[in-house]
Amino acid sequence: MNDHVHVIVWPEEDRRLEDIVHSWKSFSAHELTKKYGRPAPIWQHESYDRLVRNKRELHRTISYILNNPKKRWSEMESYQWSWCKGMDQ
């Protein structure tokens, strides 16, 4: 999507989700302003997170994320910016 991002992440025990999200937002905002001249701020202050409680919910969430771009770009058959790692876990 061109106005938000979906991510599933398993933070290591010594990492806080808030710190990880801040790092992603900071890095990507600097890159977008430097490379493409996007005006700041890039990201909204808040983020929406939720706990995935079991494998069924995980698979449902993955499916939602992978199919979400079709809501905006239904004419496209694939989305080269979609990236999945660890789908077999």
RAPEQUI-V208760 format. One record per backbone hydrogen bond with DSSP energy under -1.0 kcal/mol. NH is the residue of the N-H (numbers start at 1). CO is the residue of the C=O. If there is no record, write none. Layout:
BEGIN
((NH	CO) (NH	CO))
END
This chain:
BEGIN
((15	12) (20	16) (21	17) (22	18) (23	19) (24	20) (25	21) (26	22) (27	23) (28	24) (29	25) (30	26) (31	27) (32	28) (33	29) (34	30) (35	31) (36	32) (38	32) (58	54) (59	55) (60	56) (61	57) (62	58) (63	59) (64	60) (65	61) (66	62) (67	63) (68	64) (70	67) (71	68) (72	69) (73	69) (76	73) (82	79) (89	86))
END
